[in-house]
Protein backbone atom coordinates (compact mmCIF):
# COMPACT_ATOMS: atom_id res chain seq x y z
CA UNK A 1 0.00 0.00 0.00
CA UNK A 2 2.89 2.39 0.75
CA UNK A 3 4.33 1.67 -2.69
CA UNK A 4 0.99 2.54 -4.37
CA UNK A 5 0.74 5.72 -2.31
CA UNK A 6 4.27 6.72 -3.33
CA UNK A 7 3.44 6.07 -7.00
CA UNK A 8 0.28 8.16 -6.66
CA UNK A 9 2.25 11.06 -5.18
CA UNK A 10 5.04 10.81 -7.74
CA UNK A 11 2.61 10.59 -10.66
CA UNK A 12 2.22 14.36 -10.53
CA UNK A 13 -1.52 14.74 -10.08
CA UNK A 14 -1.31 14.75 -6.28
CA UNK A 15 1.58 17.22 -6.31
CA UNK A 16 -0.29 19.49 -8.71
CA UNK A 17 -3.40 19.27 -6.55
CA UNK A 18 -1.41 20.09 -3.41
CA UNK A 19 0.24 23.07 -5.07
CA UNK A 20 -3.17 24.23 -6.27
CA UNK A 21 -4.62 23.99 -2.77
CA UNK A 22 -1.76 26.00 -1.26
CA UNK A 23 -2.02 28.64 -3.97
CA UNK A 24 -5.79 28.69 -3.56
CA UNK A 25 -5.49 29.28 0.18
CA UNK A 26 -3.00 32.09 -0.38
CA UNK A 27 -5.15 33.57 -3.13
CA UNK A 28 -8.21 33.33 -0.89
CA UNK A 29 -6.55 35.41 1.81
CA UNK A 30 -5.55 38.02 -0.79
CA UNK A 31 -9.10 38.18 -2.14
CA UNK A 32 -10.48 38.34 1.42
CA UNK A 33 -8.26 41.34 2.11
CA UNK A 34 -9.21 42.91 -1.23
CA UNK A 35 -12.90 42.59 -0.46
CA UNK A 36 -12.90 43.61 3.21
CA UNK A 37 -10.11 46.21 3.15
CA UNK A 38 -10.31 47.73 -0.33
CA UNK A 39 -13.71 47.20 -1.98
CA UNK A 40 -16.22 47.31 0.87
CA UNK A 41 -15.07 50.50 2.65
CA UNK A 42 -15.70 52.76 -0.40
CA UNK A 43 -19.02 51.00 -1.03
CA UNK A 44 -19.94 51.52 2.62
CA UNK A 45 -18.93 55.18 2.35
CA UNK A 46 -21.17 55.60 -0.68
CA UNK A 47 -24.00 53.97 1.26
CA UNK A 48 -23.89 56.43 4.20
CA UNK A 49 -21.02 55.09 6.34
CA UNK A 50 -22.44 51.56 6.27
CA UNK A 51 -20.34 48.71 7.65
CA UNK A 52 -21.29 45.49 5.89
CA UNK A 53 -20.31 43.33 8.85
CA UNK A 54 -23.00 45.06 10.94
CA UNK A 55 -25.83 44.35 8.53
CA UNK A 56 -28.04 41.83 10.29
CA UNK A 57 -31.62 41.10 11.29
CA UNK A 58 -32.44 40.07 14.85
CA UNK A 59 -34.94 37.21 15.01
CA UNK A 60 -37.16 37.83 17.97
CA UNK A 61 -37.23 40.80 20.30
CA UNK A 62 -34.35 43.02 21.29
CA UNK A 63 -32.40 45.90 19.82
CA UNK A 64 -28.61 45.79 19.52
CA UNK A 65 -26.21 48.37 18.12
CA UNK A 66 -23.75 45.91 16.61
CA UNK A 67 -23.69 42.29 15.54
CA UNK A 68 -21.15 41.56 18.27
CA UNK A 69 -23.58 42.79 20.93
CA UNK A 70 -26.40 40.67 19.51
CA UNK A 71 -24.19 37.60 19.41
CA UNK A 72 -22.92 38.25 22.96
CA UNK A 73 -26.53 38.45 24.17
CA UNK A 74 -27.26 35.13 22.45
CA UNK A 75 -29.81 36.60 20.04
CA UNK A 76 -30.56 34.70 16.85
CA UNK A 77 -29.53 36.80 13.87
CA UNK A 78 -29.51 36.62 10.09
CA UNK A 79 -26.15 38.07 9.09
CA UNK A 80 -26.85 39.20 5.54
CA UNK A 81 -23.94 41.68 5.57
CA UNK A 82 -21.46 38.84 6.09
CA UNK A 83 -23.26 36.93 3.37
CA UNK A 84 -22.86 39.86 0.95
CA UNK A 85 -19.15 40.03 1.79
CA UNK A 86 -18.80 36.29 1.11
CA UNK A 87 -20.76 36.62 -2.13
CA UNK A 88 -18.48 39.41 -3.39
CA UNK A 89 -15.43 37.37 -2.39
CA UNK A 90 -16.80 34.33 -4.24
CA UNK A 91 -17.50 36.33 -7.40
CA UNK A 92 -13.98 37.76 -7.42
CA UNK A 93 -12.41 34.32 -6.96
CA UNK A 94 -14.70 32.85 -9.60
CA UNK A 95 -13.81 35.62 -12.08
CA UNK A 96 -10.07 35.20 -11.40
CA UNK A 97 -10.41 31.44 -11.91
CA UNK A 98 -12.26 32.09 -15.16
CA UNK A 99 -9.40 34.32 -16.38
CA UNK A 100 -6.78 31.70 -15.46
CA UNK A 101 -8.66 28.86 -17.20
CA UNK A 102 -9.30 31.05 -20.23
CA UNK A 103 -5.58 31.79 -20.54
CA UNK A 104 -4.68 28.12 -20.04
CA UNK A 105 -7.07 27.16 -22.85
CA UNK A 106 -5.37 29.70 -25.12
CA UNK A 107 -1.98 28.18 -24.28
CA UNK A 108 -3.35 24.69 -25.00
CA UNK A 109 -4.48 25.84 -28.44
CA UNK A 110 -0.95 27.04 -29.14
CA UNK A 111 0.48 23.73 -27.89
CA UNK A 112 -1.72 21.74 -30.28
CA UNK A 113 -0.20 23.54 -33.26
CA UNK A 114 3.19 24.72 -32.05
CA UNK A 115 4.60 27.34 -34.32
CA UNK A 116 2.25 26.54 -37.17
CA UNK A 117 1.69 30.21 -37.83
CA UNK A 118 5.44 30.73 -37.99
CA UNK A 119 6.25 27.81 -40.33
CA UNK A 120 6.82 28.92 -43.91
CA UNK A 121 7.29 27.30 -47.26
CA UNK A 122 8.45 28.74 -50.56
CA UNK A 123 6.09 29.35 -53.48
CA UNK A 124 7.27 27.24 -56.41
CA UNK A 125 6.50 30.01 -58.86
CA UNK A 126 7.69 33.31 -57.33
CA UNK A 127 9.91 31.80 -54.58
CA UNK A 128 8.46 34.11 -51.88
CA UNK A 129 7.86 32.74 -48.36
CA UNK A 130 4.23 31.87 -47.59
CA UNK A 131 2.51 30.07 -44.67
CA UNK A 132 2.94 26.31 -44.83
CA UNK A 133 -0.79 25.58 -45.15
CA UNK A 134 -1.47 28.22 -47.81
CA UNK A 135 -3.32 27.06 -50.90
CA UNK A 136 -2.79 30.32 -52.78
CA UNK A 137 0.35 32.48 -52.86
CA UNK A 138 -0.28 35.91 -51.37
CA UNK A 139 2.45 37.46 -53.53
CA UNK A 140 1.75 36.16 -57.04
CA UNK A 141 -1.75 34.71 -56.60
CA UNK A 142 -0.77 31.24 -57.81
CA UNK A 143 -2.85 28.24 -56.73
CA UNK A 144 -0.85 25.63 -54.82
CA UNK A 145 -2.02 22.01 -54.95
CA UNK A 146 -0.73 19.14 -52.84
CA UNK A 147 0.68 16.29 -54.92
CA UNK A 148 0.43 12.76 -53.52
CA UNK A 149 3.75 11.42 -54.83
CA UNK A 150 6.44 9.75 -52.80
CA UNK A 151 9.36 10.53 -55.11
CA UNK A 152 9.34 14.32 -54.56
CA UNK A 153 10.60 15.96 -51.40
CA UNK A 154 8.52 19.11 -51.99
CA UNK A 155 4.84 18.03 -52.11
CA UNK A 156 3.64 21.46 -53.38
CA UNK A 157 3.50 22.43 -57.03
CA UNK A 158 2.42 25.53 -58.91
CA UNK A 159 -0.75 25.33 -60.96
CA UNK A 160 -1.91 28.05 -63.38
C-alpha positions as CSV (number, residue, x, y, z in Angstrom):
1,X,0.0,0.0,0.0
2,X,2.9,2.4,0.8
3,X,4.3,1.7,-2.7
4,X,1.0,2.5,-4.4
5,X,0.7,5.7,-2.3
6,X,4.3,6.7,-3.3
7,X,3.4,6.1,-7.0
8,X,0.3,8.2,-6.7
9,X,2.3,11.1,-5.2
10,X,5.0,10.8,-7.7
11,X,2.6,10.6,-10.7
12,X,2.2,14.4,-10.5
13,X,-1.5,14.7,-10.1
14,X,-1.3,14.7,-6.3
15,X,1.6,17.2,-6.3
16,X,-0.3,19.5,-8.7
17,X,-3.4,19.3,-6.6
18,X,-1.4,20.1,-3.4
19,X,0.2,23.1,-5.1
20,X,-3.2,24.2,-6.3
21,X,-4.6,24.0,-2.8
22,X,-1.8,26.0,-1.3
23,X,-2.0,28.6,-4.0
24,X,-5.8,28.7,-3.6
25,X,-5.5,29.3,0.2
26,X,-3.0,32.1,-0.4
27,X,-5.2,33.6,-3.1
28,X,-8.2,33.3,-0.9
29,X,-6.6,35.4,1.8
30,X,-5.6,38.0,-0.8
31,X,-9.1,38.2,-2.1
32,X,-10.5,38.3,1.4
33,X,-8.3,41.3,2.1
34,X,-9.2,42.9,-1.2
35,X,-12.9,42.6,-0.5
36,X,-12.9,43.6,3.2
37,X,-10.1,46.2,3.1
38,X,-10.3,47.7,-0.3
39,X,-13.7,47.2,-2.0
40,X,-16.2,47.3,0.9
41,X,-15.1,50.5,2.6
42,X,-15.7,52.8,-0.4
43,X,-19.0,51.0,-1.0
44,X,-19.9,51.5,2.6
45,X,-18.9,55.2,2.3
46,X,-21.2,55.6,-0.7
47,X,-24.0,54.0,1.3
48,X,-23.9,56.4,4.2
49,X,-21.0,55.1,6.3
50,X,-22.4,51.6,6.3
51,X,-20.3,48.7,7.7
52,X,-21.3,45.5,5.9
53,X,-20.3,43.3,8.8
54,X,-23.0,45.1,10.9
55,X,-25.8,44.4,8.5
56,X,-28.0,41.8,10.3
57,X,-31.6,41.1,11.3
58,X,-32.4,40.1,14.9
59,X,-34.9,37.2,15.0
60,X,-37.2,37.8,18.0
61,X,-37.2,40.8,20.3
62,X,-34.4,43.0,21.3
63,X,-32.4,45.9,19.8
64,X,-28.6,45.8,19.5
65,X,-26.2,48.4,18.1
66,X,-23.8,45.9,16.6
67,X,-23.7,42.3,15.5
68,X,-21.2,41.6,18.3
69,X,-23.6,42.8,20.9
70,X,-26.4,40.7,19.5
71,X,-24.2,37.6,19.4
72,X,-22.9,38.2,23.0
73,X,-26.5,38.4,24.2
74,X,-27.3,35.1,22.4
75,X,-29.8,36.6,20.0
76,X,-30.6,34.7,16.8
77,X,-29.5,36.8,13.9
78,X,-29.5,36.6,10.1
79,X,-26.2,38.1,9.1
80,X,-26.8,39.2,5.5
81,X,-23.9,41.7,5.6
82,X,-21.5,38.8,6.1
83,X,-23.3,36.9,3.4
84,X,-22.9,39.9,0.9
85,X,-19.2,40.0,1.8
86,X,-18.8,36.3,1.1
87,X,-20.8,36.6,-2.1
88,X,-18.5,39.4,-3.4
89,X,-15.4,37.4,-2.4
90,X,-16.8,34.3,-4.2
91,X,-17.5,36.3,-7.4
92,X,-14.0,37.8,-7.4
93,X,-12.4,34.3,-7.0
94,X,-14.7,32.9,-9.6
95,X,-13.8,35.6,-12.1
96,X,-10.1,35.2,-11.4
97,X,-10.4,31.4,-11.9
98,X,-12.3,32.1,-15.2
99,X,-9.4,34.3,-16.4
100,X,-6.8,31.7,-15.5
101,X,-8.7,28.9,-17.2
102,X,-9.3,31.1,-20.2
103,X,-5.6,31.8,-20.5
104,X,-4.7,28.1,-20.0
105,X,-7.1,27.2,-22.8
106,X,-5.4,29.7,-25.1
107,X,-2.0,28.2,-24.3
108,X,-3.3,24.7,-25.0
109,X,-4.5,25.8,-28.4
110,X,-0.9,27.0,-29.1
111,X,0.5,23.7,-27.9
112,X,-1.7,21.7,-30.3
113,X,-0.2,23.5,-33.3
114,X,3.2,24.7,-32.0
115,X,4.6,27.3,-34.3
116,X,2.2,26.5,-37.2
117,X,1.7,30.2,-37.8
118,X,5.4,30.7,-38.0
119,X,6.2,27.8,-40.3
120,X,6.8,28.9,-43.9
121,X,7.3,27.3,-47.3
122,X,8.4,28.7,-50.6
123,X,6.1,29.4,-53.5
124,X,7.3,27.2,-56.4
125,X,6.5,30.0,-58.9
126,X,7.7,33.3,-57.3
127,X,9.9,31.8,-54.6
128,X,8.5,34.1,-51.9
129,X,7.9,32.7,-48.4
130,X,4.2,31.9,-47.6
131,X,2.5,30.1,-44.7
132,X,2.9,26.3,-44.8
133,X,-0.8,25.6,-45.2
134,X,-1.5,28.2,-47.8
135,X,-3.3,27.1,-50.9
136,X,-2.8,30.3,-52.8
137,X,0.3,32.5,-52.9
138,X,-0.3,35.9,-51.4
139,X,2.5,37.5,-53.5
140,X,1.8,36.2,-57.0
141,X,-1.7,34.7,-56.6
142,X,-0.8,31.2,-57.8
143,X,-2.8,28.2,-56.7
144,X,-0.8,25.6,-54.8
145,X,-2.0,22.0,-54.9
146,X,-0.7,19.1,-52.8
147,X,0.7,16.3,-54.9
148,X,0.4,12.8,-53.5
149,X,3.8,11.4,-54.8
150,X,6.4,9.7,-52.8
151,X,9.4,10.5,-55.1
152,X,9.3,14.3,-54.6
153,X,10.6,16.0,-51.4
154,X,8.5,19.1,-52.0
155,X,4.8,18.0,-52.1
156,X,3.6,21.5,-53.4
157,X,3.5,22.4,-57.0
158,X,2.4,25.5,-58.9
159,X,-0.8,25.3,-61.0
160,X,-1.9,28.1,-63.4
